[in-house]
Amino acid sequence: MSIHLNLELTDHCNIRCRMCSQSLRDEAHGVPHRFMAWETWRQSLQGLAGMEDEVHLCPHWLGEPTIHPQFDRFVEYAFAVNPGNRLFREFKLHTNAVVFGEERARLLIRLANSPGMAADTFRTVHFSIDAHSPAVYADVKGADRGAQVYRNVARFLRLREELGGLRPHATLAFVVQPGNAHEARAFRDHWRDLLRGLGREVDQSWDWPAREVDTIYFRPLNAGNQEDMDALHARVCRELGIAPPGVEQRLRAAESF
């Protein structure tokens, strides 16, 4: 059995996505936004020693973890104290890639491919991108950072190849909604072509990625008019050739949210 543990480094975020409840409130957890203290992170990790179940660790929940002032230190420490996977078996990162420069990319690639623990410990970086053009990005994400994000993610993918790193795999995520559905194909083509050009195997998925490869992931929007959003998502996935029959019903059954 595995335990999925989210140790949220911060509930602050640096953009205001239309589809995220974080952008609609000033207090994500009923208290003012804040950053995790170093000692809380250290003690939390050390408290995982001796767990009978496998721990799958993610430093994210509602906020953007990479804007923590000590993000690099926190993550590097986690891997330094995990020889033989004594504290956690898997690690994944969710990020909007706004604050994701070359030095940080190199650090994460190094940690993912360092000896001393299982080769697949650092499984995935999940990039929440959700748009292709800068204009649609600004509308959907609430910030004019689209070109910057594309540069950051592309740099990470190229550096991973230059450094000979198999991992972490990348998930390139696109939440399908009325404001961006028309860009789904351009989004898919851009990232598929870049990854194939780097010699990587690429999956395309209508549900949570299941294989350990780079994946372009089209996710339905959670909304009050859920049936309409599921139908839009299904239509887009059919147009892309990645939707199985009855995708709307299968999404509900798969509990893919």
C-alpha positions as semicolon CSV with decimal commas, in nm:
position;residue;x (nm);y (nm);z (nm)
1;M;0,000;0,000;0,000
2;S;0,118;0,354;-0,069
3;I;0,047;0,683;0,106
4;H;0,025;0,997;-0,106
5;L;0,155;1,283;0,105
6;N;0,126;1,649;0,007
7;L;0,360;1,865;0,215
8;E;0,249;2,206;0,092
9;L;0,545;2,445;0,085
10;T;0,315;2,743;0,037
11;D;-0,044;2,834;-0,037
12;H;0,070;3,150;-0,218
13;C;0,048;3,152;-0,597
14;N;0,199;3,388;-0,854
15;I;-0,080;3,367;-1,115
16;R;-0,460;3,364;-1,100
17;C;-0,595;3,084;-1,317
18;R;-0,962;3,109;-1,409
19;M;-1,021;2,743;-1,322
20;C;-0,848;2,740;-0,984
21;S;-1,026;2,826;-0,661
22;Q;-0,695;2,959;-0,530
23;S;-0,747;3,266;-0,751
24;L;-1,088;3,338;-0,598
25;R;-0,993;3,386;-0,236
26;D;-0,739;3,554;-0,015
27;E;-0,717;3,270;0,238
28;A;-0,670;2,923;0,092
29;H;-0,703;2,737;0,423
30;G;-0,900;2,984;0,629
31;V;-0,583;3,160;0,744
32;P;-0,355;3,413;0,571
33;H;-0,124;3,272;0,303
34;R;0,217;3,169;0,429
35;F;0,536;2,974;0,356
36;M;0,638;2,654;0,532
37;A;0,917;2,698;0,788
38;W;1,242;2,507;0,736
39;E;1,210;2,320;1,063
40;T;0,856;2,207;0,974
41;W;0,987;2,061;0,646
42;R;1,284;1,894;0,814
43;Q;1,080;1,740;1,095
44;S;0,806;1,630;0,858
45;L;1,053;1,441;0,644
46;Q;1,231;1,283;0,937
47;G;0,892;1,174;1,070
48;L;0,854;0,947;0,767
49;A;1,132;0,717;0,885
50;G;1,007;0,369;0,963
51;M;0,676;0,402;0,781
52;E;0,547;0,058;0,683
53;D;0,373;0,188;0,372
54;E;0,546;0,345;0,072
55;V;0,531;0,724;0,080
56;H;0,472;0,917;-0,243
57;L;0,573;1,276;-0,169
58;C;0,459;1,596;-0,339
59;P;0,547;1,948;-0,208
60;H;0,228;2,100;-0,350
61;W;-0,141;2,137;-0,285
62;L;-0,307;2,472;-0,355
63;G;-0,011;2,707;-0,395
64;E;0,287;2,724;-0,631
65;P;0,578;2,548;-0,456
66;T;0,858;2,703;-0,663
67;I;0,791;3,053;-0,526
68;H;0,894;2,942;-0,177
69;P;1,210;3,145;-0,104
70;Q;1,395;2,825;-0,009
71;F;1,240;2,585;-0,260
72;D;1,573;2,459;-0,396
73;R;1,713;2,404;-0,047
74;F;1,401;2,217;0,063
75;V;1,398;1,979;-0,232
76;E;1,773;1,917;-0,230
77;Y;1,755;1,833;0,141
78;A;1,469;1,587;0,083
79;F;1,681;1,386;-0,161
80;A;1,994;1,414;0,054
81;V;1,823;1,245;0,351
82;N;1,653;0,976;0,143
83;P;1,930;0,723;0,066
84;G;1,785;0,385;-0,012
85;N;1,441;0,550;-0,020
86;R;1,430;0,533;0,356
87;L;1,181;0,822;0,380
88;F;0,987;0,826;0,054
89;R;0,962;0,595;-0,247
90;E;0,837;0,848;-0,503
91;F;0,850;1,222;-0,554
92;K;0,662;1,443;-0,800
93;L;0,643;1,817;-0,854
94;H;0,350;2,027;-0,978
95;T;0,439;2,372;-1,108
96;N;0,320;2,647;-1,340
97;A;0,686;2,692;-1,448
98;V;0,682;3,071;-1,415
99;V;0,976;3,066;-1,171
100;F;1,172;2,786;-1,336
101;G;1,509;2,904;-1,457
102;E;1,810;2,710;-1,583
103;E;1,978;2,665;-1,246
104;R;1,660;2,518;-1,097
105;A;1,609;2,292;-1,398
106;R;1,963;2,159;-1,365
107;L;1,914;2,094;-0,994
108;L;1,595;1,895;-1,046
109;I;1,746;1,689;-1,328
110;R;2,050;1,614;-1,114
111;L;1,836;1,504;-0,820
112;A;1,618;1,285;-1,041
113;N;1,919;1,100;-1,178
114;S;2,140;1,083;-0,870
115;P;2,252;0,746;-0,731
116;G;2,162;0,608;-0,391
117;M;1,790;0,550;-0,437
118;A;1,556;0,383;-0,683
119;A;1,605;0,513;-1,036
120;D;1,237;0,608;-1,066
121;T;1,214;0,795;-0,734
122;F;1,164;1,139;-0,895
123;R;0,893;1,037;-1,137
124;T;0,734;1,347;-1,282
125;V;0,727;1,722;-1,315
126;H;0,368;1,819;-1,392
127;F;0,367;2,147;-1,585
128;S;0,032;2,328;-1,571
129;I;0,037;2,525;-1,897
130;D;-0,322;2,529;-2,033
131;A;-0,270;2,744;-2,343
132;H;-0,069;2,780;-2,660
133;S;-0,072;3,150;-2,755
134;P;0,041;3,424;-2,515
135;A;-0,297;3,597;-2,545
136;V;-0,496;3,289;-2,444
137;Y;-0,246;3,213;-2,168
138;A;-0,295;3,561;-2,023
139;D;-0,672;3,521;-2,035
140;V;-0,688;3,170;-1,886
141;K;-0,401;3,204;-1,638
142;G;-0,455;3,564;-1,531
143;A;-0,097;3,670;-1,604
144;D;0,105;3,759;-1,911
145;R;0,364;3,485;-1,862
146;G;0,293;3,251;-2,152
147;A;0,610;3,312;-2,353
148;Q;0,821;3,288;-2,037
149;V;0,662;2,957;-1,939
150;Y;0,715;2,810;-2,284
151;R;1,082;2,909;-2,270
152;N;1,126;2,763;-1,924
153;V;0,963;2,429;-2,005
154;A;1,142;2,392;-2,338
155;R;1,476;2,469;-2,168
156;F;1,409;2,204;-1,905
157;L;1,326;1,942;-2,170
158;R;1,638;2,022;-2,373
159;L;1,863;2,028;-2,066
160;R;1,733;1,689;-1,959
161;E;1,855;1,546;-2,291
162;E;2,185;1,736;-2,285
163;L;2,255;1,604;-1,934
164;G;2,158;1,249;-2,029
165;G;1,874;1,229;-1,782
166;L;1,593;0,980;-1,830
167;R;1,390;1,137;-1,550
168;P;1,194;1,319;-1,436
169;H;0,930;1,258;-1,699
170;A;0,726;1,563;-1,796
171;T;0,350;1,596;-1,795
172;L;0,236;1,891;-2,008
173;A;-0,114;1,968;-1,886
174;F;-0,401;2,149;-2,055
175;V;-0,732;2,198;-1,871
176;V;-0,990;2,210;-2,151
177;Q;-1,235;2,500;-2,117
178;P;-1,425;2,738;-2,344
179;G;-1,144;2,994;-2,346
180;N;-0,872;2,760;-2,473
181;A;-1,037;2,461;-2,645
182;H;-0,961;2,603;-2,989
183;E;-0,589;2,587;-2,909
184;A;-0,575;2,224;-2,799
185;R;-0,439;2,095;-3,129
186;A;-0,172;2,366;-3,154
187;F;-0,070;2,291;-2,793
188;R;-0,048;1,920;-2,865
189;D;0,145;1,963;-3,188
190;H;0,396;2,205;-3,036
191;W;0,497;1,987;-2,742
192;R;0,469;1,656;-2,930
193;D;0,699;1,780;-3,203
194;L;0,951;1,923;-2,958
195;L;0,966;1,601;-2,755
196;R;0,987;1,377;-3,059
197;G;1,265;1,598;-3,191
198;L;1,453;1,524;-2,869
199;G;1,404;1,151;-2,921
200;R;1,152;1,104;-2,642
201;E;0,852;0,874;-2,640
202;V;0,535;1,082;-2,603
203;D;0,192;0,978;-2,479
204;Q;-0,128;1,176;-2,522
205;S;-0,390;1,123;-2,253
206;W;-0,750;1,218;-2,177
207;D;-0,711;1,100;-1,815
208;W;-0,436;1,103;-1,553
209;P;-0,116;0,977;-1,718
210;A;-0,060;0,610;-1,641
211;R;0,267;0,533;-1,819
212;E;0,617;0,640;-1,721
213;V;0,681;0,851;-2,031
214;D;0,643;1,216;-2,120
215;T;0,271;1,287;-2,155
216;I;0,055;1,561;-2,305
217;Y;-0,249;1,554;-2,078
218;F;-0,589;1,702;-2,162
219;R;-0,799;1,735;-1,849
220;P;-1,168;1,835;-1,818
221;L;-1,259;2,150;-1,630
222;N;-1,430;2,113;-1,292
223;A;-1,731;2,344;-1,306
224;G;-2,091;2,391;-1,202
225;N;-2,205;2,292;-1,551
226;Q;-2,002;1,972;-1,536
227;E;-2,191;1,787;-1,809
228;D;-2,119;2,068;-2,054
229;M;-1,750;2,076;-1,961
230;D;-1,721;1,698;-1,989
231;A;-1,882;1,716;-2,332
232;L;-1,637;1,989;-2,441
233;H;-1,345;1,786;-2,314
234;A;-1,471;1,474;-2,491
235;R;-1,515;1,664;-2,816
236;V;-1,163;1,804;-2,803
237;C;-1,015;1,463;-2,724
238;R;-1,208;1,304;-3,010
239;E;-1,079;1,571;-3,248
240;L;-0,727;1,489;-3,130
241;G;-0,788;1,118;-3,177
242;I;-0,721;1,023;-2,814
243;A;-1,072;0,969;-2,671
244;P;-1,208;0,617;-2,616
245;P;-1,581;0,548;-2,669
246;G;-1,797;0,684;-2,385
247;V;-1,522;0,909;-2,255
248;E;-1,767;1,126;-2,054
249;Q;-1,891;0,830;-1,850
250;R;-1,544;0,683;-1,814
251;L;-1,413;1,007;-1,666
252;R;-1,671;0,993;-1,391
253;A;-1,601;0,626;-1,326
254;A;-1,224;0,678;-1,322
255;E;-1,251;0,951;-1,056
256;S;-1,000;1,147;-1,260
257;F;-1,018;1,465;-1,056
